[in-house]
Amino acid sequence: MSSFLTRLKERKLAHWAVAYLAGAWLILQVLDLLASPFAWPALVLRAATVLLAIGFLAVLVLAWYHGEKGKQRVSGIELLMLTGILAIAAAATGLVARGSKGAPAPAEPTLTPPAEVAEQGSVAVLPFVNMSGDAQQEYFADGLTEELLSVLAQLPELRVASRTSAFAFKGTKLPVDSIAKALHVGYVLEGSVRNDGGRLRITAQLIDAEKGYHVWSESYDREVKSVFEVQDEIARAIVGALELRLGGDRATARLAEEETSDPEAHALVLQAAQLIRQGERQPLERAVALLKQAIVRDPQYARAHGTLSQAYIVQEYQLWGPREALGDSARAAADRALALDPQLAEAQFALGLLALDYAQDPHAAAAHFRRGIAANPGAALIYGQLGWVLAELKDTAAAVAAGQRAVALDPLSPGAHNNLGGVYAYTGQQQRAVEAYRAALALASSSSTMANLGISQAVMGRLEEARQTFEAAYRQAPDGQFVLAGYTYVLARLGRRAEAEQMLRRIAAQPEPSAYLLATAYAGLGDRARVLELLEKSVAAKEPYALDLGVDPIMTEFQGEPRVQKLLAKMGLQ
């Protein structure tokens, strides 16, 4: 043994090994630094790592034979060993290369491409001012703004602030630079529209927010039937002013397609969209009637069918009619819309929601949401929903990327921040969830967001803080099942069982108590058997809440149960 150690020292094998490892580390660091500016593929670093690792063996062989004052000469055995090492290196490099080339291409569009590649500019489209002298024409000015915003949002080269954020500044007198900073954009498009007896006068100007000067401005006097043509001209002018390099056919094709040749059908759809946003039962019923009129006038109007699908989904979600019938109507309208326009993002979004609500199929929902994003890369609402579904599917990185993208597109949307909080909560990042929920609450008070915040606080062990949060949520929504369930959980965990049971009775007294939310309450009370029974009931009833089962932090202690594992497998969440 001592003789072997002596030979190792004579040949300075340790010196060679340490020196080689230090040099290899330095080479990898340099390659890593150069990879980004030269856009090298990951294969370069992987191949270099493999070659350096195999080279380590070659160095040890050479050190053994030549380390003792260079007395040894290269022998036949040594040549065979080095040849073998080189053959292994070649084979390993080939496998790495084939592995890279053979990797399946992503089936869905990339969610968050690097900004320097995907985005060449950013803009906010502020609500166009209604100059018609008739308040009843406000829907037309708002609708024109939204359509123009949607046209621009379909360009992946351009990041466009979403409607919620842009319309937050409607009627304000804030300076353009302040608006741009709030929306994180470099340019602002503003304008006005006058609709006078079928004649339109549209003015638009693009402003460089940092420098404060007009980059482009134009006025258009056209007939109302030419509104899509004007939108295309404005979009093209903005592309030119910002020197965007459009890829594919978009460089020459129309950016704003003619949705319908019937101006009246178009006006009916714009009016319906405004009514849907009110979120109330009567306006929504009126919107459905208007959309049906639009479809009678133009049965080939894809957007009318897509908007009708969304109206039905809102009615179904709010239980403003027979749930199954409304769901069937929503699906029929969305299918018809896609048959007329396979690229209609609104229809893909509707089908994604239906896949969640009726089929309990998160994989199908994610596929629909991704198709919607491919058709409209600026659709913040779809990104938010996709992030939530990917969190349920435990695709953490993609879920967070989608949630963050929604916030970047719609920074003043409380819903976008709340959804991002949910993504963080369901991927085990509770402190980040708390921060996102607080950002949402800073924009708008919401009992459901407060309840989300309280749950994250409770999961982190901040039970008294969670109780105070739920107390505020309860004052705002004393009959909200989600609030009551979370409040019950927190009170029970604090040992305030009598109060918790009182809250539980309030949930059970609701006309249609959610089995999943009852399970949440019983989880706090420690009734394991009842929790499992209610979870099975929730999945059988296809409650939307049930899809959260595999990632809901409150249900962590139950997720390993064989009965729960079967439920997750049934929903495709394993």
Secondary structure as UniProt FT lines:
FT   HELIX           2..10
FT   TURN            11..12
FT   HELIX           13..35
FT   TURN            36..39
FT   HELIX           42..66
FT   TURN            67..70
FT   HELIX           76..102
FT   HELIX           115..118
FT   STRAND          121..125
FT   STRAND          129..130
FT   HELIX           135..137
FT   HELIX           138..153
FT   TURN            156..157
FT   STRAND          158..160
FT   HELIX           163..167
FT   TURN            168..171
FT   HELIX           176..183
FT   STRAND          187..196
FT   TURN            197..198
FT   STRAND          199..208
FT   TURN            209..211
FT   STRAND          214..223
FT   HELIX           224..226
FT   HELIX           227..241
FT   TURN            242..243
FT   HELIX           248..251
FT   HELIX           263..276
FT   TURN            277..278
FT   HELIX           281..297
FT   TURN            299..300
FT   HELIX           302..317
FT   TURN            318..319
FT   HELIX           323..340
FT   TURN            342..343
FT   HELIX           345..357
FT   TURN            358..359
FT   HELIX           362..375
FT   TURN            377..378
FT   HELIX           380..392
FT   TURN            393..394
FT   HELIX           396..409
FT   TURN            411..412
FT   HELIX           414..426
FT   TURN            427..428
FT   HELIX           430..443
FT   HELIX           447..459
FT   TURN            460..461
FT   HELIX           463..476
FT   TURN            478..479
FT   HELIX           481..493
FT   TURN            494..495
FT   HELIX           497..508
FT   HELIX           515..525
FT   HELIX           528..540
FT   TURN            541..542
FT   HELIX           544..548
FT   TURN            549..551
FT   HELIX           553..558
FT   TURN            559..560
FT   HELIX           562..570
FT   TURN            571..572
//
